[in-house]
C-alpha cells in the first residue's frame, strides 16, 4: 500500500505542505496567500494526492481542517 501511495505524493512532501497551510493559517488569522482557509481546497487536494481519498462534502472538509487545526 505504501508503494502505491508514494506514486501519488510522498509522505514527507504531504506533511510539509500541510505544515505550510497550518503555519500560514495561524500567522495570518485564517488566511494564506490564496485566500481564506475555510474556502480553500488545498487540504482536500493534498489528501487526494497523498492518500487517494476524495473529500467532497463540506462537512467532511470542515472536520478534516478542524482535526488539523486549520
PyMOL commands that set and color helices and strands:
alter all, ss='L'
color gray80, all
select helices_A, chain A and resi 2-8+11-27+37-39+42-51+58-68
alter helices_A, ss='H'
color red, helices_A
select strands_A, chain A and resi 31-32+35-36
alter strands_A, ss='S'
color yellow, strands_A
deselect
rebuild
show_as cartoon
